[in-house]
Amino acid sequence: MRISETLSVTLNDMDEHNKLINVTKSKTAHRPFELVKPKTSSSVRQIEMPHKWFNQLDQYKQECSQLDEHIFGESTDTKIISKQLQSLLEAIGSSKIISPHGLRHTHASVLISNGIDINYTSARLGHSNVTITQNVYSHLLDSHRKIESEKTINIFDK
C-alpha cells in the first residue's frame, strides 16, 4: 500500500472474515490532514492479507485500550512514520535504512521474484495499468523470463 493509503486505514476497512483490507481512501500529505479519494480509480481495491496479520491486529486491539479509529492515529504524517520505522529497524539491530515506500517496493519485488503473476501484483499495488509495474520492476521480470525460458526449453528437450 502507499503510505497515504496506509495512514487512512480504519478498523472499518478490515474484513476479518475474508482476511481483506479495503482500500477506499487516502490521507493527504500535509496538515490539515484530510481523507480523499485514492490516487487513481484502480487504487480502490481489496488486498488479501495472511491470517497471521489479522491475529496480530487482534493482539494490537487488545493491547491498545485507547485504539483510535485509524490504526495509525488521526494526525500521523509520513515523516513520523518514517522515523518510527527507522527506530524499529534499529531496535532489531538492523543498520538498513528503508522508507515506507521502500517497503512497498520490497513487497512487490518479493512477489515478482517468487513468480507471482505480474497482473495480480499490479492490481495489488493499485497501479492504473500493468505497464507501470512492468517498467518499475523490469529488472526482476528479465531474470524471471530467463528462468521461464529455461523451463520452456527443458520441456521441449525431453
Buried (B, 14 or more C-beta within 10 A) or exposed (E): BBBBBBBBBBEEBBBEEEBBBBBBBBBBEEEEBEBEEBBEEBBBBBBEBEEEEBEEBEEEEEEEEEEEEBBBEEEBBBEEBBEEBBEEBEEEEEEEEBBBEEBBBEBBBEBBEEEBEBEEBBBBBBBEEBEBBBEBBEEBBEEBEEEEEEEEEEEEEE
